[in-house]
Amino acid sequence: MSIGWRVHGDGRRVSPGAVVAPDERLTWPRTIGIGLQHVVAMFGATILVPAITGFPASTTLFFSAIGTVGFLLITGNRLPSYLGSSFAFIAPILAATASGGQSVAIGGILLTGVLLAVVGVVVHLAGARWIDLVMPPVVTGTIVALIGLNLAPVAWGLCQSEVVDGEIVQTGCSGFRAAPLTALVTLGSIILVTVLFRGMLGRLAILVGVLIGYVFALVRGEVDLAAVDEAAWVGLPTFTAPTLDLSVLALFLPVVFVLIAENVGHVKSVAAMTGTSYDALTGRALLADGVATTLAGVGGGSGTTTYAENIGVMAATRVYSTAAYWVAAAGALVLSMSPKFGALVGSVPDGVLGGAATLLYGMIGILGARIWVQNRVSFSDPVNLTTAAVALIIGIADYSWIPQAGLEFKGIALGTAAALGIYHLMRAIARWRGTSAEPASPASVPGGDEVKASAADSASAS
């Protein structure tokens, strides 16, 4: 591994048709500017996850920065990537927190990271072909879609009530229902910014929309700034030790499949844009993200993933230098050292989060469908149709199964198991009986880059 970079051309410009390769860089002022641009690109999505889950934003940023450094080191400084908060963790974190507390959810993140790291080692030693066989596009797309759609009730929110003088009185709501007008302003702002602006501003639609919603909520008196006033400007993030509970593993296991698809898709995306194959680094990328997620689980940060937002920045600038990502990691690390910043993120009210989540969760669901479209999944094939149909209903309705006291499997876990089990069982029987309707040369790319909630492609968000 080499940490040094050679200067691209004169270091000041990128010629038409050329790209700045991962082992190259522009002049340091330009490299620093692009690196900070990466921080801005990942910022909205990365802090939105802790805002929704209740995790400290500064802690999440800290482990995001550390994870990015680890990713660059493990991949030999050859694969440009920023590791931010993964949306796929939102549902299991909320479920685990509700049943066992935040430390149990953090333990689930740790277990997910360990499993992903093991997968990375296996892929590095055995190759990535088996991923295509276990997780064809119809399965990957279904898992991603059901994770997003399973969160729909969370976006709408719940209302608590109690009996007062014999009457049921509503005491408070979450999500969209907490402040419908604020939620509508937030959602409307995101929608309008997406189509009104080009370039970086358009790619930051969620961040801009949340800021507009926050100001609107502030004017309406819906924001509590007491914690912000009390927080120090400079200080270490808050670290929380995990509690390992194997009963939550079923909640987090589906996330491993999503992270695999995202990382594989990231490797393929960078290869397509630079004209260089990085398939040999697939195992290292999975291992690196697994290590980063494990570290986040050790200290209380959100699980990480490669970020499509940053793919958008690279596509726009044609600069794929890993030097820019070292700068981005340093920038995120500096931000994580401000407790006041973390408290400010924590002050975002439910109405704003509900408005953003309405788009965000739906986007995750549609990204699953996008995997089907881009990989030409045929639903005239009854195997594909049945796999998606059953798994989606299980995930959306949030089916549950309690085999014994204290052990519960819910919609996402059951839906994932159904997608994998139904597909492989039906495919095996159809081939044995000669009733298979699959094409002669089915698409085999898992479509992981479509899993990411890309601000560049979808106005989005580790």
Secondary structure in CASP SS format (residue, H / E / C, confidence):
PFRMAT SS
TARGET T0000
AUTHOR 0000-0000-0000
METHOD secondary structure of the structure
MODEL  1
M C 1.00
S C 1.00
I C 1.00
G C 1.00
W C 1.00
R E 1.00
V E 1.00
H C 1.00
G C 1.00
D C 1.00
G C 1.00
R C 1.00
R C 1.00
V C 1.00
S C 1.00
P C 1.00
G C 1.00
A C 1.00
V C 1.00
V E 1.00
A C 1.00
P C 1.00
D C 1.00
E E 1.00
R E 1.00
L C 1.00
T C 1.00
W H 1.00
P H 1.00
R H 1.00
T H 1.00
I H 1.00
G H 1.00
I H 1.00
G H 1.00
L H 1.00
Q H 1.00
H H 1.00
V H 1.00
V H 1.00
A H 1.00
M H 1.00
F H 1.00
G H 1.00
A H 1.00
T H 1.00
I H 1.00
L H 1.00
V H 1.00
P H 1.00
A H 1.00
I H 1.00
T H 1.00
G C 1.00
F C 1.00
P C 1.00
A H 1.00
S H 1.00
T H 1.00
T H 1.00
L H 1.00
F H 1.00
F H 1.00
S H 1.00
A H 1.00
I H 1.00
G H 1.00
T H 1.00
V H 1.00
G H 1.00
F H 1.00
L H 1.00
L H 1.00
I H 1.00
T C 1.00
G C 1.00
N C 1.00
R C 1.00
L C 1.00
P C 1.00
S C 1.00
Y C 1.00
L E 1.00
G E 1.00
S E 1.00
S C 1.00
F H 1.00
A H 1.00
F H 1.00
I H 1.00
A H 1.00
P H 1.00
I H 1.00
L H 1.00
A H 1.00
A H 1.00
T H 1.00
A H 1.00
S H 1.00
G H 1.00
G C 1.00
Q H 1.00
S H 1.00
V H 1.00
A H 1.00
I H 1.00
G H 1.00
G H 1.00
I H 1.00
L H 1.00
L H 1.00
T H 1.00
G H 1.00
V H 1.00
L H 1.00
L H 1.00
A H 1.00
V H 1.00
V H 1.00
G H 1.00
V H 1.00
V H 1.00
V H 1.00
H H 1.00
L H 1.00
A H 1.00
G C 1.00
A C 1.00
R H 1.00
W H 1.00
I H 1.00
D H 1.00
L H 1.00
V H 1.00
M C 1.00
P C 1.00
P H 1.00
V H 1.00
V H 1.00
T H 1.00
G H 1.00
T H 1.00
I H 1.00
V H 1.00
A H 1.00
L H 1.00
I H 1.00
G H 1.00
L H 1.00
N H 1.00
L C 1.00
A H 1.00
P H 1.00
V H 1.00
A H 1.00
W H 1.00
G C 1.00
L C 1.00
C E 1.00
Q E 1.00
S E 1.00
E E 1.00
V E 1.00
V E 1.00
D C 1.00
G C 1.00
E E 1.00
I E 1.00
V E 1.00
Q E 1.00
T E 1.00
G E 1.00
C E 1.00
S C 1.00
G H 1.00
F H 1.00
R H 1.00
A H 1.00
A C 1.00
P H 1.00
L H 1.00
T H 1.00
A H 1.00
L H 1.00
V H 1.00
T H 1.00
L H 1.00
G H 1.00
S H 1.00
I H 1.00
I H 1.00
L H 1.00
V H 1.00
T H 1.00
V H 1.00
L H 1.00
F C 1.00
R C 1.00
G H 1.00
M H 1.00
L H 1.00
G H 1.00
R H 1.00
L C 1.00
A H 1.00
I H 1.00
L H 1.00
V H 1.00
G H 1.00
V H 1.00
L H 1.00
I H 1.00
G H 1.00
Y H 1.00
V H 1.00
F H 1.00
A H 1.00
L H 1.00
V H 1.00
R C 1.00
G C 1.00
E C 1.00
V C 1.00
D C 1.00
L C 1.00
A H 1.00
A H 1.00
V H 1.00
D H 1.00
E H 1.00
A C 1.00
A C 1.00
W C 1.00
V C 1.00
G C 1.00
L C 1.00
P C 1.00
T C 1.00
F C 1.00
T C 1.00
A C 1.00
P C 1.00
T C 1.00
L C 1.00
D C 1.00
L H 1.00
S H 1.00
V H 1.00
L H 1.00
A H 1.00
L H 1.00
F H 1.00
L H 1.00
P H 1.00
V H 1.00
V H 1.00
F H 1.00
V H 1.00
L H 1.00
I H 1.00
A H 1.00
E H 1.00
N H 1.00
V H 1.00
G H 1.00
H H 1.00
V H 1.00
K H 1.00
S H 1.00
V H 1.00
A H 1.00
A H 1.00
M H 1.00
T H 1.00
G C 1.00
T C 1.00
S C 1.00
Y C 1.00
D H 1.00
A H 1.00
L H 1.00
T H 1.00
G H 1.00
R H 1.00
A H 1.00
L H 1.00
L H 1.00
A H 1.00
D H 1.00
G H 1.00
V H 1.00
A H 1.00
T H 1.00
T H 1.00
L H 1.00
A H 1.00
G H 1.00
V H 1.00
G H 1.00
G C 1.00
G C 1.00
S C 1.00
G C 1.00
T E 1.00
T E 1.00
T E 1.00
Y C 1.00
A H 1.00
E H 1.00
N H 1.00
I H 1.00
G H 1.00
V H 1.00
M H 1.00
A H 1.00
A H 1.00
T H 1.00
R C 1.00
V E 1.00
Y C 1.00
S C 1.00
T H 1.00
A H 1.00
A H 1.00
Y H 1.00
W H 1.00
V H 1.00
A H 1.00
A H 1.00
A H 1.00
G H 1.00
A H 1.00
L H 1.00
V H 1.00
L H 1.00
S H 1.00
M C 1.00
S C 1.00
P H 1.00
K H 1.00
F H 1.00
G H 1.00
A H 1.00
L H 1.00
V H 1.00
G H 1.00
S C 1.00
V C 1.00
P C 1.00
D H 1.00
G H 1.00
V H 1.00
L H 1.00
G H 1.00
G H 1.00
A H 1.00
A H 1.00
T H 1.00
L H 1.00
L H 1.00
Y H 1.00
G H 1.00
M H 1.00
I H 1.00
G H 1.00
I H 1.00
L H 1.00
G H 1.00
A H 1.00
R H 1.00
I H 1.00
W H 1.00
V H 1.00
Q H 1.00
N C 1.00
R C 1.00
V C 1.00
S C 1.00
F C 1.00
S C 1.00
D C 1.00
P H 1.00
V H 1.00
N H 1.00
L H 1.00
T H 1.00
T H 1.00
A H 1.00
A H 1.00
V H 1.00
A H 1.00
L H 1.00
I H 1.00
I H 1.00
G H 1.00
I H 1.00
A H 1.00
D C 1.00
Y C 1.00
S C 1.00
W E 1.00
I E 1.00
P E 1.00
Q E 1.00
A C 1.00
G C 1.00
L E 1.00
E E 1.00
F E 1.00
K C 1.00
G H 1.00
I H 1.00
A H 1.00
L H 1.00
G H 1.00
T H 1.00
A H 1.00
A H 1.00
A H 1.00
L H 1.00
G H 1.00
I H 1.00
Y H 1.00
H H 1.00
L H 1.00
M H 1.00
R H 1.00
A H 1.00
I H 1.00
A H 1.00
R H 1.00
W H 1.00
R H 1.00
G C 1.00
T C 1.00
S C 1.00
A C 1.00
E C 1.00
P C 1.00
A C 1.00
S C 1.00
P C 1.00
A C 1.00
S C 1.00
V C 1.00
P C 1.00
G C 1.00
G H 1.00
D H 1.00
E H 1.00
V C 1.00
K C 1.00
A C 1.00
S C 1.00
A H 1.00
A H 1.00
D H 1.00
S H 1.00
A C 1.00
S C 1.00
A C 1.00
S C 1.00
END
